[in-house]
Each structure stands twice: as C-alpha cells, then as structure tokens.
Amino acid sequence: MAVVESLLQVASTGALLSALLLLLVWYLVSPESRYQKKGKKPPGPKPLPLLGNLLIIDLTRPFDTYFKLSKTYGNVFQVFLGPRKTVVLVGYKTVKEALVNYAEAFGDREIGPGFRTKNDEHGILFSNGENWKEMRRFALSNLRDFGMGKRGSEEKIIEEIHYVKGEFDKFEGKPFDTTQPVNYAVSNIISSIVYGSRFEYTDPRFTEMVDRANENLRLRGSISLLLYNIFPWLGPFLKNSKVVVNNIIQRRTQITKLINALLETLNPHDPRGFVDSFLIRKLSDEESGKKHSYFHEKNLTMTVGNLFVAGTDTTGTTLRWGLMLMAKYPQIQDRVQEEIDRVIGGRQPVVEDRKKLPYTDAVIHEIQRLANVVPLSLPHKTSCDVTFNGYFIKKGTTVIPLLTSVLKDESEWEKPNSFYPEHFLDEKGQFIKRDAFMPFSAGRRVCLGESLARMELFLFFTSLLQSYRFTTPPGVSENELDLIGIVGITLNPSPHKLCAIRRS
C-alpha cells in the first residue's frame, strides 16, 4: 500500500487513471505470450496490472526482497517492476556463469530514465555498443599510464594520507562524522589521476563537486527515483528528480570549466592526467578530419564524471564501513594493530607490506564482503535472446546480478551474515583468496578501477589503524553501531560518529 500511496501523492487522479488504462491494455496484449513459445520463462510471482510485483517488494531494500524470493523461485527468477520484466540472478555460481561464461549476452547496461537524464548514453557507466567499448578501452589504457594500481598511485595515496590525518587530528579525539574527510581524501586520488592535481579540502569547487555527487547517489537510490525509473511520466511531480537533474547540470558546468582551464595550458608532449590525454586525442582526430570520432566534449565530460563518482563513492564508503567495524569489534582492531606494529612499526605502510600482513588483508576483504556496498550491482540488459539455465530470456530484458547474494552465499561462506575475517585465512593463518569474493562484479562490466581501489583500501586502512584507535563516542555502546546501512545506489553506513584517538 505504501507504493500506491506514493503514486497517488505525486500524480493527479486523471494522469494516474489514464496511465492505468494504457498499461492495462498493454498487460492484456503483452508480447510475453508470443515470444515465450521459444522456451520456458523464468519463474516468479504473478504480477498485477500496472503495478507488477511492486506491492511485495520492499523498495527501501529491494535486494533483501529478491534474496527472499529466490528461496521460493530459485536462482533465476523474474519480477515485474511495474510493467517492466526484470530477471534476477542469485548466488555465486549463477552470477558468475552469467557475467563470465555468458559475458556477451549479459554484458549490456540497462539505462533507465533516471540514468539517461542529461546523459545521452555517453561516457562509460551508462553507455553501450561501440561508444562504451571505445571509452572503456581508452580509460583503461590511460589510467594505467597515469599510475592506476602502480607506483605512481601509491605515492599519490601516501601523500593524501598525510592530509586526511591532519583532518582527523583537528577533532583531537572527540566524536566526528568520518564521511567528508574520507570522501575528500579518496576523491583527491582520482582527481590527481584525472586532472593531474589534487584539491585542497577547503576549495569550494572540490567540496561542492564531492558533496553533489554523493547526494545524487543517495537520491538515485530513493523510492521516488525508483518509481521514476518504472513510471517515467512521474518525473514532473518528483522533487528528487529535479534535484538530480540540477546537480547533473551543475556538475557538467563545473567539469567543463576545469577542462577548459587545462586546455589553456595543454602541452601535447607532456600530459598531466587523463583529461589531457583525451584532449590530445580529440585535437588529433579533429586535425586529421576523422569522421564519427568518439573523442568529443560530451564523452569527455561524461567519462570524467563517471570516473570521479565511481572512483570516490564505493572506495570511500567501504573505508568508512571499515573504520566503523573496527570501533564495533575492538578485539579485531586489537589484532590488526598488533600485526601492523609487529611487522611495520612506525614507518609508512606500503603496498609491498600486504603479503606480510595476512590478518589485516583478511580483515579488509571481510569489510568489503560484509559491507556489501553495491548490493544490486548496476542493472544489466541482455544484448540478444539467450537461453540460460534452461530459461529463455529475450533480448533487451533488464537483468539484476544480485551481488549481495554472492557475497553472502550460504554455500560459499561459513558465516555469511557475520564479520568473520577467518573467511580469508587458512588453518595456518595465511591469507587465501575466495572465488566468491566479487565486490567489483565480474565480466565485461567489472569495475575498471579495481586495482586502484584495492591499493587505496589497503594503504588508507593500514595507515589510519597504525596511527589511531577508533572507538565509539563516550556513552555509546559498540552494539549501537548497526550493520543495516542506508540505501542509495550504494549501501552506506547508518549515520554515526567515531573518536579517532592518536596512538602513542
């Protein structure tokens, strides 16, 4: 009933009745029965006209509903989000088979109205076809050239660690919200790679850019934006939709200003970052008179925006989960700090230390697993008709690889719902890799910044745990730090404050 009430609040009675009539006609003449002759359709709950299965889905935490539905309908099932059919893939083996073994068929991105807004299918995250291939290929090549996952990135991260420690020290051990300092620090890493330089935490251009991106990620996971993706005609009635569009316009304007400033001082023989490399390629294509080049202003601004958001939110959110979990489980924090003190002492941790810190490495992996930062993944779309696990799935069908079901697969993890670093340790206490560890997804759409994110998490986490003891505020119990989280596009820790107490 909450969904019905939401719809009634945002639409006039006439518009709602008209839409109901049109969608009822669609339901009655749906092409579903025509193409299902090709094969067995996935099972799922019976949909209602107009609403589909919305009345049985918890829109505040849809991934929990999908996980529960899989107990009834299996690891491949369908739900109707309004009139739109969506196939949900559940469990490690199913998700891996689809994204890796059927990579081409399940490799397209579903781009709903909420993500198509002001995007026009440019950039990397929300594009398909040759544009996506060209932008991803170029991004991977050039980000590596500027140190992503290599020594150059390590130096940038270590430099940024000193700045974020300075921010933590300002609170003098008193309770504070880690959100902004952590997000600013992580954002500066991708900024230095993309733009060629970092920003001061007091620079309003930078803080607005980070805060605006975080707001859009939160709003795009809200119920109103989920409803907008299902019923686009609701757009004019939704305040959150207008805020998202305004944020996108402001972000694009700001990115354009930064790009133009770099263009004025561009040296084709000495690129400072990703933007310079893109501009050099763009100018080269223009000078050669190349037709149908993908290296144009829209792709540049969208790709830079994609890299900035993707390179900030998931890593920053994971790191904040990590610090919170250390305060919640002080006995685990004790073991991490003992290992760091014994192996590294007082010097700055470096990436090479990872193999000498098996328990710390296991804790970081377990943080990523339990934090479950992207529980739904970003939606995929089938690029062709495909028969998968005995079920026929039509071309253009929305597909959700349920990453939470991989990271909490009961057949893969001994204690899937608990914080248990031993998931990544053998009987001798040495670190072991786990196939079902897929926080970065898999296949064609695997996170292109995985190597950078892994480096950031290790260096930030070990450096901060080396310097600080993280505790709950006075009078606040560890049990009050919950693991439920706040749902947006990513799953953030519930609002909380921590004390970062300097270790002697």
MIMAR-912857 format. One record per residue (C-alpha): x, y negated, z negated. Coordinates in Angstrom, 2 decimals. Example, Ala and Ser with C-alpha at 12.3 -4.5 7.8 and 13.67 -1.06 7.14 Angstrom:
+---------+---------+---------+
|       u |       v |       w |
+---------+---------+---------+
|   12.30 |    4.50 |   -7.80 |
|   13.67 |    1.06 |   -7.14 |
+---------+---------+---------+
***
This chain:
+---------+---------+---------+
|       u |       v |       w |
+---------+---------+---------+
|    0.00 |    0.00 |    0.00 |
|    2.94 |   -2.36 |   -0.58 |
|    3.73 |   -2.26 |    3.14 |
|    0.13 |   -3.07 |    4.09 |
|    0.09 |   -5.99 |    1.65 |
|    3.35 |   -7.30 |    3.09 |
|    1.92 |   -7.17 |    6.59 |
|   -1.25 |   -8.98 |    5.53 |
|    0.78 |  -11.70 |    3.87 |
|    2.83 |  -12.53 |    6.95 |
|    0.29 |  -12.24 |    9.76 |
|   -3.07 |  -13.73 |   10.46 |
|   -6.06 |  -11.41 |   10.48 |
|   -6.58 |  -11.92 |   14.18 |
|   -2.98 |  -11.14 |   15.11 |
|   -3.00 |   -8.06 |   12.89 |
|   -6.24 |   -6.72 |   14.36 |
|   -5.03 |   -7.35 |   17.92 |
|   -1.79 |   -5.55 |   17.22 |
|   -3.68 |   -2.70 |   15.55 |
|   -5.89 |   -2.28 |   18.64 |
|   -2.95 |   -2.31 |   21.05 |
|   -0.93 |    0.13 |   19.01 |
|   -3.93 |    2.41 |   18.54 |
|   -4.24 |    2.58 |   22.33 |
|   -0.51 |    3.33 |   22.55 |
|   -0.90 |    6.07 |   19.97 |
|   -3.74 |    7.70 |   21.88 |
|   -1.91 |    7.67 |   25.23 |
|    1.57 |    8.20 |   23.82 |
|    4.03 |    9.80 |   26.24 |
|    5.12 |   12.09 |   23.40 |
|    2.94 |   14.96 |   24.57 |
|    4.19 |   14.64 |   28.14 |
|    7.92 |   14.93 |   27.52 |
|    7.68 |   17.42 |   24.66 |
|    6.93 |   20.10 |   27.23 |
|   10.68 |   20.05 |   27.82 |
|   11.40 |   21.51 |   24.38 |
|   10.45 |   21.74 |   20.74 |
|   10.27 |   18.38 |   18.98 |
|   11.88 |   17.94 |   15.55 |
|    9.50 |   18.49 |   12.63 |
|    8.34 |   15.66 |   10.43 |
|    5.43 |   14.14 |    8.53 |
|    2.36 |   13.33 |   10.59 |
|    2.25 |    9.62 |   11.49 |
|   -0.68 |    7.24 |   11.15 |
|   -1.72 |    4.90 |   13.96 |
|    0.18 |    1.59 |   13.81 |
|    1.98 |    2.34 |   10.53 |
|    3.56 |    5.66 |   11.46 |
|    5.10 |    7.05 |    8.26 |
|    5.72 |    3.71 |    6.55 |
|    3.38 |    4.48 |    3.66 |
|    5.57 |    7.38 |    2.49 |
|    8.93 |    5.59 |    2.90 |
|   10.46 |    3.54 |    0.10 |
|   11.58 |    0.54 |    2.17 |
|   13.79 |   -0.67 |   -0.69 |
|   15.81 |    2.57 |   -0.47 |
|   14.80 |    4.39 |    2.71 |
|   17.87 |    6.64 |    2.60 |
|   16.55 |    8.22 |   -0.62 |
|   13.23 |    8.96 |    1.07 |
|   14.95 |   10.53 |    4.09 |
|   17.08 |   12.71 |    1.82 |
|   13.93 |   13.95 |    0.05 |
|   12.10 |   14.56 |    3.33 |
|   14.98 |   16.75 |    4.52 |
|   14.15 |   19.19 |    1.70 |
|   10.81 |   19.79 |    3.44 |
|   11.62 |   19.34 |    7.13 |
|   15.26 |   20.39 |    7.40 |
|   18.46 |   18.68 |    8.55 |
|   16.98 |   17.37 |   11.82 |
|   13.57 |   15.75 |   11.50 |
|   11.61 |   12.81 |   12.83 |
|    9.79 |    9.94 |   11.19 |
|    7.80 |    7.13 |   12.74 |
|    8.73 |    3.62 |   11.66 |
|    5.55 |    2.01 |   12.84 |
|    5.13 |    3.18 |   16.44 |
|    8.82 |    3.95 |   16.93 |
|   10.05 |    7.50 |   16.59 |
|   13.33 |    7.92 |   14.71 |
|   15.31 |   11.15 |   14.35 |
|   17.20 |   11.56 |   11.07 |
|   20.32 |   13.75 |   10.84 |
|   21.11 |   15.11 |    7.38 |
|   24.14 |   16.86 |    5.87 |
|   27.82 |   17.05 |    6.77 |
|   27.63 |   19.84 |    9.37 |
|   24.67 |   18.31 |   11.21 |
|   26.02 |   14.76 |   11.26 |
|   29.49 |   15.85 |   12.32 |
|   28.14 |   18.09 |   15.08 |
|   26.04 |   15.25 |   16.48 |
|   28.63 |   12.47 |   16.26 |
|   31.68 |   14.53 |   17.23 |
|   30.58 |   17.54 |   19.28 |
|   27.74 |   15.61 |   20.98 |
|   29.57 |   12.29 |   20.88 |
|   28.40 |   11.08 |   24.30 |
|   24.72 |   11.90 |   23.75 |
|   24.55 |   10.29 |   20.29 |
|   27.08 |    7.53 |   20.93 |
|   24.92 |    4.54 |   21.90 |
|   23.92 |    1.85 |   19.44 |
|   20.25 |    1.15 |   18.71 |
|   19.88 |   -2.63 |   18.80 |
|   16.64 |   -3.66 |   17.12 |
|   15.16 |   -7.17 |   17.32 |
|   16.84 |   -8.20 |   14.07 |
|   20.26 |   -7.39 |   15.53 |
|   19.54 |   -8.54 |   19.08 |
|   18.76 |  -12.05 |   17.86 |
|   21.27 |  -14.51 |   19.35 |
|   23.48 |  -11.53 |   20.23 |
|   22.54 |  -10.65 |   23.82 |
|   24.41 |   -7.34 |   23.39 |
|   27.85 |   -8.94 |   23.41 |
|   30.73 |   -8.09 |   21.09 |
|   31.38 |   -4.64 |   19.63 |
|   28.92 |   -3.71 |   16.88 |
|   25.69 |   -4.29 |   18.79 |
|   26.50 |   -3.59 |   22.42 |
|   26.58 |   -0.56 |   24.71 |
|   27.93 |    0.54 |   28.06 |
|   30.98 |   -0.95 |   29.74 |
|   30.88 |   -4.15 |   27.67 |
|   31.18 |   -2.13 |   24.45 |
|   33.92 |    0.09 |   25.87 |
|   35.99 |   -2.86 |   27.09 |
|   35.62 |   -4.89 |   23.89 |
|   36.37 |   -1.93 |   21.61 |
|   39.37 |   -0.87 |   23.68 |
|   40.78 |   -4.40 |   23.71 |
|   40.14 |   -4.88 |   19.99 |
|   41.83 |   -1.62 |   19.01 |
|   44.88 |   -2.34 |   21.13 |
|   45.36 |   -5.91 |   19.99 |
|   44.52 |   -5.41 |   16.34 |
|   47.25 |   -2.79 |   16.24 |
|   49.63 |   -5.28 |   17.87 |
|   48.95 |   -7.70 |   15.02 |
|   49.70 |   -5.14 |   12.36 |
|   46.37 |   -3.50 |   11.57 |
|   47.31 |   -0.48 |    9.50 |
|   51.03 |   -1.19 |    9.89 |
|   53.82 |   -3.00 |    8.08 |
|   52.56 |   -6.41 |    9.18 |
|   49.22 |   -5.86 |    7.48 |
|   50.89 |   -4.59 |    4.34 |
|   52.79 |   -7.86 |    4.00 |
|   49.61 |   -9.90 |    4.52 |
|   47.75 |   -7.86 |    1.89 |
|   50.53 |   -8.16 |   -0.68 |
|   50.65 |  -11.92 |   -0.11 |
|   46.88 |  -12.13 |   -0.64 |
|   47.08 |  -10.05 |   -3.82 |
|   49.04 |  -12.85 |   -5.48 |
|   46.32 |  -15.36 |   -4.60 |
|   43.46 |  -13.21 |   -5.88 |
|   45.34 |  -12.54 |   -9.12 |
|   45.58 |  -16.28 |   -9.54 |
|   41.79 |  -16.46 |   -9.25 |
|   41.33 |  -13.69 |  -11.82 |
|   43.75 |  -15.40 |  -14.21 |
|   41.62 |  -18.57 |  -14.19 |
|   38.98 |  -16.73 |  -16.23 |
|   41.51 |  -15.91 |  -19.00 |
|   39.94 |  -12.55 |  -19.77 |
|   36.42 |  -13.96 |  -20.02 |
|   33.49 |  -12.35 |  -18.14 |
|   33.11 |  -13.29 |  -14.46 |
|   31.46 |  -12.07 |  -11.27 |
|   34.10 |  -10.46 |   -9.03 |
|   32.07 |  -10.96 |   -5.84 |
|   33.50 |  -14.18 |   -4.46 |
|   37.22 |  -13.78 |   -5.30 |
|   37.27 |  -10.21 |   -3.99 |
|   35.35 |  -11.07 |   -0.82 |
|   37.52 |  -14.13 |   -0.17 |
|   40.69 |  -12.08 |   -0.58 |
|   39.55 |   -9.32 |    1.76 |
|   38.19 |  -11.86 |    4.29 |
|   41.57 |  -13.53 |    4.42 |
|   43.21 |  -10.31 |    5.61 |
|   41.01 |  -10.07 |    8.69 |
|   41.24 |  -13.85 |    9.16 |
|   45.02 |  -13.70 |    9.28 |
|   44.84 |  -10.94 |   11.89 |
|   42.09 |  -12.56 |   13.96 |
|   43.03 |  -16.25 |   13.70 |
|   46.71 |  -15.90 |   12.85 |
|   46.50 |  -17.59 |    9.44 |
|   44.74 |  -17.34 |    6.07 |
|   42.42 |  -19.89 |    4.43 |
|   42.53 |  -21.47 |    1.01 |
|   39.75 |  -20.26 |   -1.28 |
|   38.68 |  -23.90 |   -1.69 |
|   38.33 |  -24.51 |    2.07 |
|   34.59 |  -25.12 |    2.61 |
|   34.78 |  -23.82 |    6.20 |
|   36.03 |  -20.50 |    4.86 |
|   33.79 |  -20.16 |    1.82 |
|   30.68 |  -21.04 |    3.85 |
|   31.69 |  -18.52 |    6.52 |
|   32.11 |  -15.70 |    3.99 |
|   29.03 |  -16.55 |    1.92 |
|   26.86 |  -16.93 |    5.04 |
|   27.97 |  -13.54 |    6.37 |
|   27.20 |  -11.89 |    3.03 |
|   23.75 |  -13.50 |    2.92 |
|   22.91 |  -12.21 |    6.39 |
|   23.96 |   -8.68 |    5.49 |
|   21.75 |   -8.82 |    2.42 |
|   18.76 |  -10.27 |    4.28 |
|   19.05 |   -7.89 |    7.22 |
|   18.53 |   -5.02 |    4.83 |
|   15.49 |   -6.64 |    3.20 |
|   11.97 |   -5.27 |    3.58 |
|   10.86 |   -8.27 |    5.64 |
|   13.65 |   -7.80 |    8.19 |
|   12.99 |   -4.06 |    8.32 |
|    9.37 |   -4.88 |    9.14 |
|   10.55 |   -7.38 |   11.76 |
|   12.59 |   -4.67 |   13.47 |
|    9.48 |   -2.47 |   13.52 |
|    6.95 |   -5.18 |   14.42 |
|    8.82 |   -7.98 |   16.28 |
|    5.63 |  -10.06 |   16.51 |
|    6.02 |  -10.74 |   12.79 |
|    9.13 |  -12.87 |   13.45 |
|    7.50 |  -16.33 |   13.37 |
|    5.91 |  -15.53 |   10.00 |
|    9.06 |  -14.33 |    8.23 |
|   11.22 |  -16.80 |    6.31 |
|   14.15 |  -14.38 |    6.10 |
|   14.18 |  -14.03 |    9.89 |
|   14.52 |  -17.79 |   10.27 |
|   17.33 |  -17.91 |    7.70 |
|   19.23 |  -15.15 |    9.53 |
|   18.90 |  -16.94 |   12.88 |
|   20.03 |  -20.24 |   11.36 |
|   23.04 |  -18.53 |    9.74 |
|   23.97 |  -16.94 |   13.06 |
|   23.80 |  -20.29 |   14.86 |
|   25.95 |  -21.97 |   12.20 |
|   28.45 |  -19.10 |   12.24 |
|   28.75 |  -19.26 |   16.00 |
|   29.29 |  -23.03 |   15.88 |
|   32.00 |  -22.64 |   13.26 |
|   33.76 |  -19.82 |   15.13 |
|   33.69 |  -21.91 |   18.31 |
|   35.36 |  -24.81 |   16.51 |
|   38.10 |  -22.53 |   15.18 |
|   38.63 |  -21.00 |   18.63 |
|   38.82 |  -24.42 |   20.29 |
|   41.41 |  -25.55 |   17.76 |
|   43.53 |  -22.50 |   18.58 |
|   43.06 |  -23.10 |   22.31 |
|   44.54 |  -26.58 |   22.00 |
|   47.80 |  -25.17 |   20.60 |
|   47.82 |  -21.89 |   22.54 |
|   51.20 |  -20.56 |   23.64 |
|   50.63 |  -17.74 |   26.17 |
|   54.05 |  -16.32 |   25.32 |
|   53.54 |  -16.25 |   21.55 |
|   50.04 |  -15.15 |   20.50 |
|   49.34 |  -15.73 |   16.81 |
|   46.38 |  -13.37 |   16.46 |
|   43.51 |  -11.60 |   18.15 |
|   41.83 |  -14.82 |   19.32 |
|   44.99 |  -15.95 |   21.11 |
|   45.29 |  -12.61 |   22.89 |
|   41.67 |  -12.79 |   24.01 |
|   42.09 |  -16.37 |   25.25 |
|   45.22 |  -15.41 |   27.19 |
|   43.34 |  -12.56 |   28.88 |
|   40.34 |  -14.84 |   29.56 |
|   42.52 |  -17.51 |   31.20 |
|   44.34 |  -14.85 |   33.22 |
|   41.08 |  -13.46 |   34.59 |
|   39.89 |  -16.96 |   35.45 |
|   43.11 |  -17.87 |   37.25 |
|   43.05 |  -14.66 |   39.27 |
|   39.43 |  -15.29 |   40.25 |
|   38.33 |  -11.96 |   38.80 |
|   34.61 |  -11.41 |   39.08 |
|   32.47 |   -9.81 |   36.35 |
|   35.12 |  -10.22 |   33.65 |
|   34.09 |   -9.22 |   30.14 |
|   36.51 |  -11.77 |   28.72 |
|   34.24 |  -14.75 |   28.29 |
|   33.19 |  -17.09 |   25.48 |
|   30.13 |  -15.12 |   24.33 |
|   32.07 |  -11.89 |   23.97 |
|   34.85 |  -13.70 |   22.13 |
|   32.60 |  -15.39 |   19.58 |
|   30.52 |  -12.24 |   19.00 |
|   33.59 |   -9.99 |   18.71 |
|   35.28 |  -12.36 |   16.26 |
|   32.05 |  -12.48 |   14.23 |
|   31.79 |   -8.68 |   14.28 |
|   35.40 |   -8.24 |   13.14 |
|   35.03 |  -10.82 |   10.38 |
|   31.83 |   -9.31 |    8.95 |
|   32.87 |   -5.66 |    9.34 |
|   36.36 |   -6.39 |    8.05 |
|   35.06 |   -8.12 |    4.94 |
|   31.88 |   -6.59 |    3.58 |
|   32.49 |   -2.86 |    3.42 |
|   36.02 |   -3.15 |    2.00 |
|   35.13 |   -5.94 |   -0.42 |
|   32.02 |   -4.10 |   -1.59 |
|   33.95 |   -0.85 |   -2.09 |
|   36.64 |   -2.63 |   -4.09 |
|   34.02 |   -4.25 |   -6.34 |
|   32.42 |   -0.84 |   -6.91 |
|   35.88 |    0.42 |   -7.84 |
|   36.54 |   -2.25 |  -10.45 |
|   33.08 |   -1.74 |  -11.92 |
|   33.58 |    2.04 |  -12.08 |
|   36.88 |    1.55 |  -13.92 |
|   35.06 |   -0.50 |  -16.56 |
|   32.26 |    2.07 |  -16.73 |
|   34.66 |    5.02 |  -17.07 |
|   37.58 |    3.71 |  -19.19 |
|   39.05 |    7.19 |  -19.61 |
|   39.55 |    7.41 |  -15.84 |
|   41.03 |    3.90 |  -15.83 |
|   43.46 |    5.11 |  -18.53 |
|   44.70 |    7.95 |  -16.29 |
|   45.06 |    5.68 |  -13.27 |
|   47.08 |    3.12 |  -15.21 |
|   49.24 |    5.78 |  -16.82 |
|   50.14 |    7.16 |  -13.38 |
|   50.83 |    3.71 |  -11.95 |
|   53.02 |    2.74 |  -14.93 |
|   54.93 |    6.02 |  -14.78 |
|   55.55 |    6.06 |  -11.03 |
|   55.75 |    2.36 |  -10.08 |
|   56.42 |    0.49 |  -13.30 |
|   56.30 |   -3.28 |  -12.90 |
|   57.23 |   -3.64 |   -9.23 |
|   54.70 |   -4.40 |   -6.49 |
|   52.94 |   -1.26 |   -5.21 |
|   53.46 |   -0.50 |   -1.52 |
|   51.71 |    1.87 |    0.87 |
|   54.51 |    4.43 |    0.59 |
|   53.59 |    4.90 |   -3.07 |
|   50.29 |    6.52 |   -2.11 |
|   51.75 |   10.02 |   -1.77 |
|   53.33 |    9.68 |   -5.23 |
|   50.03 |    8.68 |   -6.87 |
|   47.73 |   11.67 |   -6.27 |
|   45.31 |   10.91 |   -9.09 |
|   44.99 |    7.23 |   -8.14 |
|   44.47 |    8.21 |   -4.49 |
|   41.78 |   10.70 |   -5.55 |
|   40.03 |    8.01 |   -7.61 |
|   40.00 |    5.61 |   -4.64 |
|   38.50 |    8.29 |   -2.39 |
|   35.91 |    9.16 |   -5.02 |
|   34.99 |    5.46 |   -5.32 |
|   34.35 |    5.41 |   -1.56 |
|   32.32 |    8.61 |   -1.72 |
|   30.13 |    7.68 |   -4.67 |
|   29.76 |    4.01 |   -3.71 |
|   28.09 |    5.19 |   -0.52 |
|   28.46 |    1.67 |    0.89 |
|   26.75 |    2.33 |    4.26 |
|   24.16 |    4.98 |    3.30 |
|   22.16 |    4.85 |    6.56 |
|   25.07 |    4.10 |    8.89 |
|   24.14 |    1.65 |   11.62 |
|   21.44 |    3.22 |   13.82 |
|   22.46 |    5.15 |   16.92 |
|   20.49 |    5.83 |   20.09 |
|   20.60 |    8.81 |   22.44 |
|   22.18 |    7.95 |   25.79 |
|   20.49 |   10.90 |   27.55 |
|   17.97 |   13.67 |   26.97 |
|   19.60 |   16.18 |   24.63 |
|   18.70 |   19.50 |   23.03 |
|   20.31 |   19.54 |   19.59 |
|   19.98 |   22.32 |   17.01 |
|   17.12 |   23.72 |   19.06 |
|   15.18 |   20.44 |   19.21 |
|   14.59 |   18.29 |   22.27 |
|   15.40 |   14.59 |   21.74 |
|   14.52 |   12.17 |   24.50 |
|   16.91 |    9.56 |   25.91 |
|   16.60 |    6.23 |   24.09 |
|   15.48 |    7.75 |   20.77 |
|   16.67 |    5.98 |   17.63 |
|   18.92 |    8.23 |   15.53 |
|   19.98 |    7.74 |   11.92 |
|   23.09 |    9.71 |   10.87 |
|   22.39 |    9.73 |    7.14 |
|   25.88 |    9.16 |    5.73 |
|   24.65 |    9.33 |    2.14 |
|   23.66 |   12.94 |    2.81 |
|   27.22 |   13.67 |    3.95 |
|   28.93 |   12.02 |    1.00 |
|   26.52 |   13.70 |   -1.42 |
|   26.02 |   17.02 |    0.37 |
|   25.42 |   19.59 |   -2.36 |
|   27.04 |   22.32 |   -0.27 |
|   30.26 |   20.28 |    0.05 |
|   30.73 |   18.54 |   -3.31 |
|   30.85 |   20.17 |   -6.73 |
|   29.25 |   17.19 |   -8.49 |
|   27.74 |   15.10 |   -5.69 |
|   25.98 |   12.57 |   -7.93 |
|   28.75 |   12.09 |  -10.48 |
|   32.00 |   10.12 |  -10.47 |
|   34.41 |   13.04 |  -10.31 |
|   37.91 |   12.34 |   -8.88 |
|   38.68 |   16.06 |   -9.10 |
|   36.75 |   16.41 |   -5.82 |
|   40.03 |   15.34 |   -4.19 |
|   42.52 |   17.24 |   -6.34 |
|   43.70 |   20.85 |   -6.18 |
|   44.41 |   23.05 |   -9.18 |
|   47.93 |   21.57 |   -9.40 |
|   46.66 |   18.03 |   -9.48 |
|   47.78 |   17.24 |   -5.95 |
|   45.63 |   15.21 |   -3.57 |
|   43.61 |   17.17 |   -1.00 |
|   41.66 |   15.91 |    2.00 |
|   38.00 |   16.82 |    2.33 |
|   36.30 |   17.22 |    5.71 |
|   33.00 |   15.89 |    4.36 |
|   34.64 |   12.59 |    3.39 |
|   33.11 |   10.38 |    6.10 |
|   32.58 |    6.86 |    4.70 |
|   33.76 |    5.37 |    8.01 |
|   31.35 |    7.52 |   10.05 |
|   32.75 |    9.62 |   12.93 |
|   32.83 |   10.00 |   16.69 |
|   32.68 |    7.15 |   19.20 |
|   31.33 |    4.64 |   16.70 |
|   33.78 |    5.39 |   13.90 |
|   34.91 |    2.19 |   12.14 |
|   37.76 |    0.73 |   14.19 |
|   39.23 |   -0.88 |   11.07 |
|   39.54 |    2.36 |    9.10 |
|   43.34 |    2.27 |    8.83 |
|   43.31 |   -1.34 |    7.66 |
|   40.52 |   -0.67 |    5.14 |
|   42.37 |    2.30 |    3.66 |
|   45.52 |    0.20 |    3.25 |
|   43.61 |   -2.68 |    1.68 |
|   41.78 |   -0.47 |   -0.80 |
|   44.98 |    1.21 |   -1.94 |
|   47.07 |   -1.95 |   -2.31 |
|   44.38 |   -4.14 |   -3.89 |
|   43.20 |   -1.41 |   -6.26 |
|   46.63 |   -0.29 |   -7.49 |
|   47.91 |   -3.86 |   -7.82 |
|   44.89 |   -5.02 |   -9.80 |
|   44.88 |   -1.94 |  -12.06 |
|   48.60 |   -2.43 |  -12.62 |
|   48.02 |   -5.99 |  -13.85 |
|   44.60 |   -5.90 |  -15.55 |
|   42.44 |   -3.88 |  -17.87 |
|   38.83 |   -4.09 |  -16.64 |
|   36.15 |   -3.98 |  -19.31 |
|   32.51 |   -4.83 |  -19.80 |
|   31.77 |   -8.20 |  -21.46 |
|   31.62 |   -8.23 |  -25.28 |
|   28.36 |   -6.71 |  -26.45 |
|   27.69 |   -4.96 |  -23.14 |
|   27.88 |   -1.17 |  -23.09 |
|   29.50 |    0.78 |  -20.25 |
|   26.15 |    2.53 |  -19.82 |
|   24.60 |   -0.78 |  -18.79 |
|   26.67 |   -0.74 |  -15.60 |
|   24.32 |    1.17 |  -13.31 |
|   25.08 |    3.11 |  -10.14 |
|   21.82 |    2.23 |   -8.38 |
|   23.11 |   -0.75 |   -6.44 |
|   21.42 |   -3.46 |   -4.39 |
|   20.42 |   -2.53 |   -0.85 |
|   21.17 |   -4.70 |    2.18 |
|   22.86 |   -3.43 |    5.31 |
|   25.43 |   -2.26 |    2.77 |
|   24.87 |   -0.96 |   -0.76 |
|   26.31 |   -3.46 |   -3.24 |
|   26.82 |   -3.03 |   -6.97 |
|   23.99 |   -4.40 |   -9.10 |
|   24.77 |   -7.90 |  -10.46 |
|   27.28 |   -7.65 |  -13.27 |
|   30.28 |   -9.36 |  -14.83 |
|   33.63 |   -7.90 |  -15.86 |
|   36.53 |   -9.00 |  -18.01 |
|   39.97 |   -8.80 |  -16.34 |
|   42.39 |   -8.71 |  -19.28 |
|   46.08 |   -9.12 |  -18.48 |
|   48.12 |   -6.05 |  -19.45 |
|   51.33 |   -6.67 |  -21.36 |
+---------+---------+---------+
***
